[in-house]
Amino acid sequence: MISRNYKYDPVEDTEQYQVIKDELEAKILSKMGGQINRGNAHLYVLYKKEILLVDYGIEWKSPQELNPQIRFN
């Protein structure tokens, strides 16, 4: 269960992000060989951060960065 105090980066609510969201997801999945699972979920976050910055110039903070009190497996 996610805490009420769970923070996410509000950049995800911007029009700039919403427009590229599907393309971003496809790029992440491509880098991950088409699979996301519990064993490689940390790579998803790393690739998302990298692609957003390099390809779109968007600085994004991961849930891990914004919620240090929560243990992400």
C-alpha positions in Angstrom: 0.0 0.0 0.0 1.3 3.4 -0.9 1.4 6.0 1.9 -0.7 9.1 1.7 2.5 11.0 2.0 4.0 9.3 -1.1 5.6 12.0 -3.3 6.1 11.9 -7.0 7.7 14.5 -9.3 5.0 17.0 -10.4 6.8 17.2 -13.8 4.8 14.1 -14.6 1.7 16.3 -14.5 3.0 18.7 -17.1 1.8 18.8 -20.7 5.4 18.4 -21.9 5.7 15.1 -20.0 2.2 13.9 -20.9 2.9 14.4 -24.7 6.0 12.2 -24.6 4.9 9.6 -22.0 4.1 6.8 -24.4 7.2 7.3 -26.4 9.3 7.5 -23.2 7.8 4.2 -22.0 8.7 2.5 -25.4 12.3 3.8 -25.2 12.7 2.5 -21.6 11.3 -0.9 -22.5 13.5 -1.1 -25.5 16.6 -0.5 -23.4 15.4 -3.2 -21.0 14.9 -5.8 -23.7 11.1 -5.5 -23.5 10.8 -6.7 -19.9 10.3 -5.1 -16.5 10.3 -7.4 -13.5 11.1 -7.2 -9.8 14.7 -8.0 -10.5 15.4 -5.1 -12.9 12.9 -2.5 -11.7 15.8 -0.3 -10.5 17.0 -0.1 -14.2 13.6 1.2 -15.2 14.1 4.2 -12.9 17.7 4.8 -14.1 16.7 4.6 -17.8 13.7 6.9 -17.3 15.8 9.5 -15.6 18.5 9.3 -18.3 16.1 9.3 -21.3 14.1 12.2 -19.9 17.2 14.3 -19.4 19.1 13.4 -22.6 16.3 13.1 -25.1 13.8 15.6 -23.7 15.7 18.0 -21.4 13.4 17.1 -18.5 14.9 16.8 -15.1 13.0 14.2 -13.1 13.3 13.0 -9.6 12.5 9.3 -8.9 10.1 8.1 -6.2 13.2 6.8 -4.4 14.7 10.3 -4.3 11.5 11.9 -3.2 10.5 9.3 -0.6 13.7 8.3 1.2 11.5 7.0 4.1 10.0 4.3 1.9 11.9 1.1 1.1 11.5 0.3 -2.6 12.4 -3.3 -3.4 
